[in-house]
Amino acid sequence: MAGADERSCRLVAHHSCTVNEAAERGLLGVLTSEFAQERPELVEALTYCDMTTGPDGRHLDVRDRLAEIHSRYSPEHLVSRAITASTPCILAAVRAVERVLSSGRGVK
């Protein structure tokens, strides 16, 4: 993201519980030292967008999106392991955003 602002970089760096994949890759220290956490509700919103949109741009249920990711990698692959470890965090983020959307109140 050449020229992207700091907030966008922090959001992308920490979306969808990326800390688990960073740990699998041995890059957790690099991630956390280079990119501070962003506001939790913004990270949840980006995670929601990522985890309810398929590679072709269509809306997916979060469980279908998780299955789609797993379908591209073997169970032993670091991405599969990271997604498995991240699933509780991802589900919590999606549910939190769904609650906000259904309540009619927005993120400020």
GICOR-V919643 format. One record per pair of residues at least 24 apart in sequence whose ideal C-beta (glycine too) atoms are under 10 Angstrom apart, sorted by the first residue. I is the first residue (numbers start at 1). J is the second residue. Records with the same first field share a line. If there is no record, write none. Layout:
BEGIN
I: J + J
END
This chain:
BEGIN
6: 35 + 36 + 38
7: 38 + 39 + 42
8: 38 + 46
9: 34 + 35 + 36 + 38
10: 34 + 35 + 36 + 37 + 38 + 39 + 42 + 43
11: 35 + 37 + 38 + 39 + 42 + 43 + 45 + 46 + 47
12: 38 + 46 + 50
13: 37 + 38 + 43
14: 38 + 40 + 42 + 43 + 46 + 47
15: 42 + 43 + 44 + 45 + 46 + 47 + 48 + 49 + 50 + 51 + 90 + 93
16: 43 + 46 + 47 + 48 + 49 + 50 + 51 + 65 + 69 + 82 + 83 + 86 + 89 + 90 + 93 + 94
17: 43 + 47 + 51 + 82 + 83 + 85 + 86 + 87 + 88 + 89 + 90 + 92 + 93
18: 43 + 47 + 82 + 86 + 89
19: 82 + 85 + 86 + 89
20: 78 + 79 + 81 + 82 + 83 + 84 + 85 + 86 + 87 + 89 + 90
21: 78 + 79 + 81 + 82 + 83 + 85 + 86
22: 82
23: 78 + 81 + 82 + 85
24: 77 + 78 + 79 + 80 + 81 + 82 + 83 + 85
25: 78 + 79 + 82
26: 78
39: 107
40: 93 + 96
41: 93 + 96 + 97 + 100 + 107 + 108
42: 107
43: 89 + 93
44: 89 + 90 + 92 + 93 + 94 + 95 + 96 + 97 + 100 + 107
45: 93 + 96 + 97 + 100 + 101 + 107
46: 93 + 97
47: 86 + 89 + 90 + 91 + 92 + 93 + 94 + 96 + 97
48: 90 + 93 + 94 + 95 + 96 + 97 + 98 + 100 + 101
49: 94 + 97
50: 90 + 93 + 94
51: 83 + 86 + 87 + 90 + 91 + 93 + 94 + 97
52: 94 + 97 + 98
61: 94
62: 87 + 90 + 91 + 93 + 94 + 95 + 98
63: 87 + 91 + 94
65: 90 + 94
66: 90 + 91 + 94
END
